[in-house]
Each structure stands twice: as structure tokens, then as C-alpha cells.
Amino acid sequence: MSGVHNHSASARHRKPLTIAFVLVVVFMVVEVVAGFLTRSLALLSDAGHMATDAIGLGMALAAISLGTSRGKAGRHTYGMYRLEILAALANSVLLLGVGFYVLYEAIRRLQEPPEVLSGPMLVVAVLGLIVNIIGWWLLREGSKESLNVEGAFLEVIADLIGSVGVIAAALILRYTGWVYADPIFGAAIGLFIVPRAIRLGRRAIHILVQGAPHGLDLAELETKLAEIPGVVEVHDLHVWTLTSDMDVASVHLVTREGTDPHPVLDEARHLLETEYGIDHATLQVEPDTHQGCAELTW
């Protein structure tokens, strides 16, 4: 039996991610306070949108931090990697609540538009745009090297677009007096949050129930493993995702009696790592004269 484990997360992206994360969290609080003070739904919904950025950045940081640790032996044999996925599920529920609240509030405000302080709203929206531009600048290089950082980078770009929407609403409200601009733009941002929250929750649940990674063809993988010289049967093949960018596999490879297991292990490991990106695999090689594994019922 062979265990293969290699973490690819790069710690050099930690500093720009941390700076961007702090900026987003601080300004999210500013937007919440300003949203209530100015009575702007667009600002409040953009604060909810910024919460999605904070989640994306936080999970990217968690993946890098956990990816550089080895995890301690004991009750948590895989370390604490799954905490990232549990946090993602909890945050998706929170974001759904924010999104539906914004939509409910938008409908109410379309019926009775409140007076919105467009001047302070515009100032906060412009500051939000500046924060997102800084985040974009901090993450642009890392996004070219790491899928993890690229996800956080796309979150920041999405919120940058949201900030532009809030600025547009503030300008329309300030210079035309059209009171429906704020709830309409707020609802638009809310509609943007809800499907993203649903997708985040679905991905987290899929990982927690140990579903096979999306895009992985298990039948194809089984066929390729069976084509390794000396292998006559493949069974108990399992592939699942432990946390972001970390897939895990386990499999039993039945070989002809007398086959040297070392080249079988090496070729199977090479196949999993180079063609499927699975660098943590538990591979059990057993001769075809061995009895017992086939008797398992699950």
C-alpha cells in the first residue's frame, strides 16, 4: 500500500491576499454602516456582494495556510482541510439570506421609495471602487500562477463591477432625482448574489458528500489503471475532493501472481498525478490469488 501526498499551494501569494482580504472586510463594514445611514439599498446590497469577496479571499487564504501545514496525526487524520468547505457552506446560507433580504427590501422600496442621501452614497461608492481597484492590482500577478488566487481575483473583479453600479445609481439619483434608481440597482446586485451563493453551497455539499470531482471520468480512469502492465483487475476505486484544489484517490490494483508491485505503483502514481492532478493517492496492490476484497458489499 502506498500513500502519496504533495501540496501545491504557494505561500508567496499569502501577503497580497491578506492585504486584499483586510481591505474588503473593513470596507464591507463601512458600506453596511453607510448603507443604513444614507438609507441606500444599493450600498447595502453591494456590502453583501463584498461579503462574497471576503469569503472568496478568506477561502483562498485558508487553502494556502492549510496547504502549507502537514496536519497532525490523531483523530483528524486528514488535518483540518475540510474546515474551508464547512465555512463555504455556512457562508452560502448567510449569503442567500442577504440576497433574499435585499430583493425583499427592493420590492418594498419600489412601492414606497425612501429618501436616500445621494451625496454620501456617491462618496462611499467611489471609495469602494478604489478598494476593488487596489484588490485587482494586488492579485493580478498571482491569478496567472494559481487557480486558487484566480478565483479570488475574479471575485474582486465582480465586486468592482458592483461598485460601478452603485456609483451609477448615486449619480442618477443625485442629478435626476429618480428615486427608483437605488432599489433597482440594489435588486440587480441582489440577483447577482443569490445564484452565486447557490453555486457555492452546491459545490460545498458535493464535496462534503465525497462526490467525484467535476470533470473526472471515473470509467476512463479505471480503464487506464487496468491497462498498466501486470494489472488484471481494478476495484474499490474512489476519488473525492478533500478541499480546494486537493483531490484524493484510493484504489485496489489486482496483479498477476509474481508481478513486481513497484513498477505498478510507480506507473499508477504517475498516471494519477500527471493526467488527473491527483497527488494524494492510496494504492493497494494485491495478487490475483488473494481472497477477501471481493466479499465487501459496499
GUVEX-874051 format. One line per 5 residues: their letters; for each residue x, z, y of C-alpha. Coordinates in nm, 4 decimals, decimal comma. Layout:
// residues N
A> X/Z/Y | ... $
This chain:
// residues 298
MSGVH> 0,0000/0,0000/0,0000 | 0,1377/-0,0928/0,3398 | 0,0432/0,0262/0,6892 | 0,1301/-0,1982/0,9830 | 0,0870/-0,0732/1,3369 $
NHSAS> 0,2075/-0,2142/1,6711 | 0,0633/-0,1540/2,0187 | 0,0956/-0,4365/2,2752 | -0,0411/-0,2656/2,5840 | 0,2096/-0,2871/2,8678 $
ARHRK> 0,2750/0,0266/3,0709 | 0,4133/-0,1742/3,3628 | 0,0553/-0,2562/3,4702 | -0,0385/0,1096/3,4951 | 0,0646/0,1613/3,8613 $
PLTIA> -0,1320/-0,1275/4,0213 | -0,4307/-0,0432/3,8007 | -0,4156/0,3208/3,9067 | -0,3984/0,2324/4,2774 | -0,6882/-0,0115/4,2456 $
FVLVV> -0,8901/0,2443/4,0469 | -0,8419/0,5174/4,3096 | -0,9330/0,2791/4,5931 | -1,2502/0,1660/4,4185 | -1,3649/0,5174/4,3254 $
VFMVV> -1,3029/0,6544/4,6759 | -1,4797/0,3675/4,8449 | -1,7661/0,3825/4,5965 | -1,8320/0,7374/4,7207 | -1,8066/0,6139/5,0806 $
EVVAG> -2,0648/0,3433/5,0092 | -2,3043/0,5897/4,8461 | -2,2874/0,8221/5,1477 | -2,3100/0,5339/5,3952 | -2,5957/0,3781/5,1994 $
FLTRS> -2,8079/0,6912/5,2336 | -2,7121/0,7458/5,5986 | -2,7836/0,3856/5,7015 | -3,0798/0,3551/5,4575 | -2,9259/0,0331/5,3258 $
LALLS> -3,0243/-0,0631/4,9723 | -2,7628/-0,3400/4,9730 | -2,4889/-0,0813/5,0268 | -2,6298/0,1468/4,7570 | -2,6538/-0,1373/4,5077 $
DAGHM> -2,3020/-0,2501/4,5925 | -2,1884/0,1078/4,5274 | -2,3480/0,0730/4,1821 | -2,1641/-0,2546/4,1416 | -1,8405/-0,0822/4,2408 $
ATDAI> -1,9142/0,1696/3,9662 | -1,8864/-0,1177/3,7173 | -1,5456/-0,1975/3,8670 | -1,4404/0,1668/3,8313 | -1,5476/0,1535/3,4653 $
GLGMA> -1,3557/-0,1672/3,4023 | -1,0433/-0,0365/3,5738 | -1,0751/0,3033/3,4051 | -1,1074/0,1475/3,0602 | -0,8079/-0,0759/3,1297 $
LAAIS> -0,6051/0,2326/3,2234 | -0,7315/0,4168/2,9157 | -0,6345/0,1284/2,6896 | -0,2825/0,1209/2,8333 | -0,2416/0,5007/2,8256 $
LGTSR> -0,3738/0,5360/2,4712 | -0,1891/0,2261/2,3605 | 0,1456/0,3820/2,4515 | 0,0731/0,7011/2,2560 | 0,1153/0,7380/1,8841 $
GKAGR> -0,1720/0,9724/1,8180 | -0,1288/1,2993/1,6316 | -0,1807/1,3469/1,2627 | -0,4616/1,5769/1,1598 | -0,8353/1,5413/1,1946 $
HTYGM> -0,8038/1,2430/1,4332 | -0,6083/1,0100/1,2075 | -0,6565/0,7140/1,4441 | -0,5802/0,9187/1,7539 | -0,8350/0,9226/2,0380 $
YRLEI> -0,8688/0,5479/2,0882 | -1,2462/0,5496/2,0351 | -1,2977/0,7656/2,3462 | -1,2700/0,4477/2,5513 | -1,5595/0,2908/2,3611 $
LAALA> -1,7743/0,6049/2,3830 | -1,7112/0,6111/2,7587 | -1,8127/0,2458/2,7812 | -2,1413/0,3168/2,6022 | -2,2185/0,6155/2,8262 $
NSVLL> -2,1368/0,4145/3,1357 | -2,3552/0,1247/3,0273 | -2,6524/0,3638/3,0064 | -2,5677/0,5029/3,3505 | -2,5353/0,1549/3,4986 $
LGVGF> -2,8688/0,0483/3,3527 | -3,0242/0,3447/3,5302 | -2,8560/0,2437/3,8568 | -2,9610/-0,1191/3,8186 | -3,3261/-0,0407/3,7450 $
YVLYE> -3,3380/0,2135/4,0271 | -3,2109/-0,0496/4,2705 | -3,4709/-0,3011/4,1518 | -3,7500/-0,0433/4,1795 | -3,6350/0,0563/4,5271 $
AIRRL> -3,6100/-0,3106/4,6324 | -3,9734/-0,3719/4,5329 | -4,0825/-0,0628/4,7246 | -3,8849/-0,1620/5,0328 | -4,0187/-0,5161/5,0299 $
QEPPE> -4,3629/-0,3636/5,0731 | -4,2552/-0,1126/5,3401 | -3,9123/-0,2080/5,4808 | -3,7379/0,0961/5,6348 | -3,5276/0,0772/5,9480 $
VLSGP> -3,1677/0,0051/5,8476 | -2,8668/0,0776/6,0706 | -2,7092/-0,2672/6,0527 | -2,4010/-0,1820/6,2631 | -2,2565/0,0931/6,0403 $
MLVVA> -2,3727/-0,1037/5,7353 | -2,1658/-0,4028/5,8506 | -1,8575/-0,1879/5,9146 | -1,8726/-0,0293/5,5682 | -1,9340/-0,3671/5,4044 $
VLGLI> -1,6275/-0,5178/5,5742 | -1,4167/-0,2197/5,4646 | -1,5476/-0,2734/5,1106 | -1,4377/-0,6367/5,1261 | -1,0897/-0,5244/5,2364 $
VNIIG> -1,0700/-0,2765/4,9448 | -1,1612/-0,5519/4,6986 | -0,9073/-0,7921/4,8501 | -0,6392/-0,5239/4,8039 | -0,7538/-0,4783/4,4429 $
WWLLR> -0,7369/-0,8543/4,3887 | -0,3824/-0,8630/4,5287 | -0,2692/-0,5690/4,3139 | -0,3997/-0,7137/3,9871 | -0,3395/-1,0864/4,0292 $
EGSKE> 0,0022/-1,0881/3,8588 | -0,0948/-0,8579/3,5730 | -0,4029/-1,0700/3,4997 | -0,1726/-1,3551/3,3986 | 0,0064/-1,1411/3,1396 $
SLNVE> -0,2569/-0,9074/2,9939 | -0,6137/-0,9718/2,8752 | -0,6834/-0,6073/2,9461 | -0,5779/-0,6390/3,3117 | -0,7525/-0,9752/3,3377 $
GAFLE> -1,0842/-0,8052/3,2572 | -1,0306/-0,5517/3,5367 | -0,9228/-0,8350/3,7699 | -1,2479/-1,0232/3,7059 | -1,4441/-0,7043/3,7796 $
VIADL> -1,2769/-0,6800/4,1207 | -1,3489/-1,0467/4,1974 | -1,7147/-0,9956/4,1068 | -1,7403/-0,6983/4,3428 | -1,5626/-0,8939/4,6154 $
IGSVG> -1,8496/-1,1419/4,5942 | -2,0938/-0,8490/4,6131 | -1,9254/-0,7258/4,9314 | -1,9685/-1,0693/5,0859 | -2,3395/-1,0456/5,0015 $
VIAAA> -2,3711/-0,7091/5,1774 | -2,1919/-0,8481/5,4844 | -2,4327/-1,1428/5,4881 | -2,7302/-0,9059/5,4680 | -2,5920/-0,6916/5,7521 $
LILRY> -2,5311/-0,9949/5,9742 | -2,8776/-1,1375/5,9100 | -3,0356/-0,8009/5,9795 | -2,8314/-0,7408/6,2931 | -2,8710/-1,0808/6,4576 $
TGWVY> -3,2161/-1,1908/6,3386 | -3,3894/-0,8603/6,2766 | -3,5214/-0,9908/5,9431 | -3,5851/-0,6588/5,7661 | -3,6211/-0,8146/5,4212 $
ADPIF> -3,2547/-0,9186/5,4074 | -3,1383/-0,5747/5,2934 | -3,3782/-0,5258/4,9984 | -3,3415/-0,8888/4,8879 | -2,9621/-0,8747/4,8780 $
GAAIG> -2,9819/-0,5294/4,7218 | -3,2090/-0,6605/4,4467 | -2,9749/-0,9543/4,3881 | -2,6830/-0,7173/4,3293 | -2,9047/-0,5008/4,1063 $
LFIVP> -2,9947/-0,8077/3,8985 | -2,6235/-0,8740/3,8670 | -2,5557/-0,5202/3,7394 | -2,8261/-0,4992/3,4692 | -2,7141/-0,7826/3,2355 $
RAIRL> -2,3513/-0,6753/3,2653 | -2,4488/-0,3192/3,1709 | -2,6451/-0,4504/2,8726 | -2,3496/-0,6621/2,7573 | -2,1161/-0,3656/2,7921 $
GRRAI> -2,3496/-0,1470/2,5855 | -2,3932/-0,4100/2,3140 | -2,0168/-0,4561/2,2828 | -1,9626/-0,0802/2,2617 | -2,2310/-0,0373/1,9931 $
HILVQ> -2,0915/-0,3299/1,7924 | -1,7502/-0,1626/1,7908 | -1,8890/0,1828/1,7084 | -2,0768/0,0490/1,4029 | -1,7487/-0,1174/1,2990 $
GAPHG> -1,8746/-0,4729/1,3143 | -1,6237/-0,7520/1,2623 | -1,4591/-0,8725/1,5860 | -1,6437/-1,1567/1,7557 | -1,4954/-1,4946/1,6728 $
LDLAE> -1,3364/-1,3782/1,3476 | -1,4385/-1,5793/1,0398 | -1,4140/-1,3320/0,7507 | -1,4739/-1,6017/0,4873 | -1,1886/-1,8092/0,6289 $
LETKL> -0,9580/-1,5075/0,6367 | -1,0432/-1,4214/0,2763 | -0,9711/-1,7806/0,1689 | -0,6322/-1,7820/0,3414 | -0,5342/-1,4495/0,1863 $
AEIPG> -0,6335/-1,5829/-0,1554 | -0,4020/-1,8839/-0,1015 | -0,0938/-1,6608/-0,0818 | 0,1283/-1,7396/-0,3849 | 0,0654/-1,4905/-0,6640 $
VVEVH> -0,2731/-1,3715/-0,5328 | -0,5618/-1,4367/-0,7728 | -0,8389/-1,2386/-0,6028 | -0,9208/-1,0738/-0,2715 | -1,1729/-0,7909/-0,2374 $
DLHVW> -1,2626/-0,4942/-0,0178 | -1,1763/-0,6946/0,2941 | -1,2732/-0,5047/0,6088 | -1,1910/-0,5946/0,9692 | -1,3100/-0,3934/1,2677 $
TLTSD> -1,2162/-0,3103/1,6254 | -1,0690/0,0308/1,6979 | -1,0583/-0,0059/2,0773 | -0,9911/-0,2762/2,3353 | -0,7503/-0,5434/2,2075 $
MDVAS> -0,6810/-0,3456/1,8891 | -0,8286/-0,4871/1,5678 | -0,7710/-0,3203/1,2308 | -0,7956/-0,4544/0,8760 | -0,7817/-0,3273/0,5207 $
VHLVT> -0,7860/-0,5371/0,2041 | -0,7051/-0,5306/-0,1665 | -0,4964/-0,8221/-0,2968 | -0,5097/-0,8751/-0,6739 | -0,1965/-1,0448/-0,8099 $
REGTD> -0,0884/-1,1867/-1,1433 | 0,0850/-0,9318/-1,3600 | 0,4574/-0,9391/-1,2921 | 0,4257/-1,0744/-0,9362 | 0,6695/-0,9176/-0,6899 $
PHPVL> 0,4454/-0,7368/-0,4331 | 0,6987/-0,7506/-0,1480 | 0,6617/-1,1221/-0,0549 | 0,2837/-1,0894/-0,0964 | 0,2767/-0,8013/0,1526 $
DEARH> 0,5072/-0,9824/0,3949 | 0,3082/-1,3059/0,3916 | -0,0279/-1,1288/0,4229 | 0,1003/-0,9224/0,7136 | 0,2418/-1,2332/0,8832 $
LLETE> -0,0895/-1,4173/0,8373 | -0,2948/-1,1346/0,9864 | -0,0632/-1,0820/1,2811 | 0,0169/-1,4406/1,3826 | -0,3152/-1,6157/1,3123 $
YGIDH> -0,5657/-1,3357/1,3775 | -0,3856/-1,0976/1,6125 | -0,4275/-0,8058/1,3697 | -0,1095/-0,5988/1,3798 | -0,2501/-0,2853/1,2159 $
ATLQV> -0,3395/-0,3553/0,8541 | -0,3578/-0,1532/0,5355 | -0,2786/-0,3844/0,2428 | -0,3155/-0,2746/-0,1187 | -0,1558/-0,4952/-0,3823 $
EPDTH> -0,2788/-0,4401/-0,7374 | -0,2068/-0,6345/-1,0604 | -0,4925/-0,8156/-1,2311 | -0,4607/-0,5747/-1,5243 | -0,5628/-0,2845/-1,3013 $
QGCAE> -0,9121/-0,1416/-1,3563 | -1,1363/0,0640/-1,1308 | -1,1659/-0,1008/-0,7892 | -1,4372/-0,3410/-0,9001 | -1,6526/-0,0468/-1,0031 $
LTW> -1,7073/0,0596/-0,6410 | -2,0675/0,0000/-0,5314 | -2,0192/-0,0221/-0,1533 $
